[in-house]
Amino acid sequence: MGLFTPKWKTNDRSKQIKAVEAVRKVTNEKELRRIALEAPLPDVRMIAVYQMKNPAQLREMALSGDKYVSWAAIDNITDQNTLKEIACGNVVHAGRVVE
Protein backbone atom coordinates (compact mmCIF):
# COMPACT_ATOMS: atom_id res chain seq x y z
CA MET A 1 0.00 0.00 0.00
CA GLY A 2 1.22 3.46 -0.87
CA LEU A 3 1.71 6.30 1.52
CA PHE A 4 -1.68 7.84 0.76
CA THR A 5 -3.73 4.70 0.20
CA PRO A 6 -6.78 4.56 2.52
CA LYS A 7 -6.47 1.99 5.32
CA TRP A 8 -9.71 0.32 4.26
CA LYS A 9 -8.11 -0.77 0.97
CA THR A 10 -5.83 -3.26 2.72
CA ASN A 11 -6.25 -6.96 2.08
CA ASP A 12 -3.83 -7.77 4.91
CA ARG A 13 -5.80 -9.34 7.77
CA SER A 14 -3.15 -8.21 10.26
CA LYS A 15 -4.16 -4.60 9.44
CA GLN A 16 -7.89 -5.26 9.60
CA ILE A 17 -8.41 -3.65 13.02
CA LYS A 18 -6.87 -0.37 11.84
CA ALA A 19 -8.96 -0.53 8.67
CA VAL A 20 -12.17 -1.05 10.67
CA GLU A 21 -11.26 1.82 13.02
CA ALA A 22 -10.69 4.09 10.03
CA VAL A 23 -14.06 3.18 8.49
CA ARG A 24 -15.88 3.85 11.77
CA LYS A 25 -14.79 7.49 11.47
CA VAL A 26 -16.31 7.90 8.00
CA THR A 27 -19.68 9.70 7.91
CA ASN A 28 -19.99 10.56 4.21
CA GLU A 29 -22.59 8.24 2.65
CA LYS A 30 -20.91 8.23 -0.77
CA GLU A 31 -17.59 7.21 0.76
CA LEU A 32 -19.28 4.51 2.85
CA ARG A 33 -20.91 3.15 -0.31
CA ARG A 34 -17.55 3.08 -2.06
CA ILE A 35 -15.95 1.24 0.86
CA ALA A 36 -18.83 -1.27 1.03
CA LEU A 37 -18.43 -2.06 -2.65
CA GLU A 38 -14.63 -1.96 -2.97
CA ALA A 39 -12.94 -2.95 0.31
CA PRO A 40 -11.09 -6.27 -0.01
CA LEU A 41 -11.88 -7.48 3.53
CA PRO A 42 -15.49 -8.52 4.33
CA ASP A 43 -15.43 -7.13 7.88
CA VAL A 44 -14.43 -3.71 6.56
CA ARG A 45 -17.26 -3.79 3.99
CA MET A 46 -19.75 -4.76 6.68
CA ILE A 47 -18.69 -1.96 9.02
CA ALA A 48 -19.17 0.52 6.17
CA VAL A 49 -22.73 -0.73 5.68
CA TYR A 50 -23.49 -0.56 9.41
CA GLN A 51 -22.44 3.11 9.32
CA MET A 52 -24.95 3.92 6.56
CA LYS A 53 -28.18 5.78 7.32
CA ASN A 54 -29.63 6.33 3.83
CA PRO A 55 -32.54 3.88 3.28
CA ALA A 56 -32.11 3.80 -0.52
CA GLN A 57 -28.42 3.06 -0.16
CA LEU A 58 -29.09 0.30 2.38
CA ARG A 59 -31.58 -1.22 -0.01
CA GLU A 60 -28.97 -1.13 -2.78
CA MET A 61 -26.44 -2.81 -0.50
CA ALA A 62 -28.96 -5.52 0.45
CA LEU A 63 -29.19 -6.39 -3.24
CA SER A 64 -25.47 -6.07 -3.96
CA GLY A 65 -24.77 -9.77 -4.36
CA ASP A 66 -22.05 -9.70 -1.69
CA LYS A 67 -23.36 -11.88 1.13
CA TYR A 68 -21.50 -9.95 3.84
CA VAL A 69 -22.71 -6.58 2.60
CA SER A 70 -26.24 -7.91 2.11
CA TRP A 71 -26.42 -9.33 5.64
CA ALA A 72 -25.23 -6.07 7.17
CA ALA A 73 -27.67 -4.03 5.09
CA ILE A 74 -30.66 -6.22 5.92
CA ASP A 75 -29.70 -6.06 9.59
CA ASN A 76 -29.60 -2.26 9.34
CA ILE A 77 -32.90 -1.74 7.44
CA THR A 78 -35.77 -0.81 9.75
CA ASP A 79 -38.57 -0.29 7.21
CA GLN A 80 -40.70 -3.43 7.24
CA ASN A 81 -42.05 -2.87 3.71
CA THR A 82 -38.52 -2.67 2.30
CA LEU A 83 -37.55 -5.87 4.12
CA LYS A 84 -40.67 -7.59 2.81
CA GLU A 85 -39.91 -6.50 -0.78
CA ILE A 86 -36.35 -7.80 -0.47
CA ALA A 87 -37.50 -11.10 1.04
CA CYS A 88 -40.15 -11.60 -1.65
CA GLY A 89 -37.85 -10.54 -4.46
CA ASN A 90 -40.24 -7.81 -5.61
CA VAL A 91 -37.83 -4.93 -5.72
CA VAL A 92 -38.42 -1.83 -7.80
CA HIS A 93 -35.38 -0.47 -9.70
CA ALA A 94 -35.84 2.76 -11.62
CA GLY A 95 -39.59 2.32 -11.91
CA ARG A 96 -39.64 -1.34 -12.90
CA VAL A 97 -40.12 -4.45 -10.80
CA VAL A 98 -37.16 -6.83 -10.73
CA GLU A 99 -37.91 -10.45 -9.82
Secondary structure, DSSP 8 states (H G I E B T S, - for coil): --TTS-GGG---GGGHHHHHHHHHT---HHHHHHHHHH-SSHHHHHHHHHH---HHHHHHHHTSS-HHHHHHHHHH---HHHHHHHHHT-EEETTEEE-
